[in-house]
Amino acid sequence: MMTADERAVFRAWVRTHHPDVGGDPGEFAEGLRRMRASRQRASRPRAHPAPVVVGRHRRGPIGRLIRWRARRARARRLL
């Protein structure tokens, strides 16, 4: 994570070198690559290196019926 000072310096660099304000696109792209590479080296390893798996559920009335049946099949929670 960048400190506030590092972020301010980076944002000032972007404002002066961005292609929309007349900067060189190649130089801008190279500067972004350098910044991203330095952030990756400085970042901490992840707590959970396993991949994240996202499940999707069916939408609409059929999906609601399937989820309702699954909830009914689970054991009841105790208070």
Secondary structure, DSSP 8 states (H G I E B T S, - for coil): ---HHHHHHHHHHHHHH-GGGT--HHHHHHHHHHHHHHHHHHS---S--S---------HHHHHHHHHHHHHHS-----
